[in-house]
């Protein structure tokens, strides 16, 4: 495969899902401020679905492409994990305030 792995849907989808979760957290803070609610709202459930939904996609990518060319595919996995870390970091920051 001569094309970049970053062009594959299984490489783009987890990064896009993490960025959507990050924007959801930041958007919620921008609109409502940092509010500690007793009950989780819709934003929290969407965040959870976005973060959990990307796990099988990352697993598929790892099983399918890392054995073929580990040196190239590992950079996609690093980008996927970094995007997820940003989303988790924003949530942690919001919860610690």
ABEGO torsion letter per residue (X at the ends): XABBAAABAAAAAAAAAAAAAAAAAAAAAAAAEBBBBABBBAAAAAAAAAAAAAAAAAAAAAAAAAAABAAAAAAAAAAAAAAAAAAAAAAAAAAAX
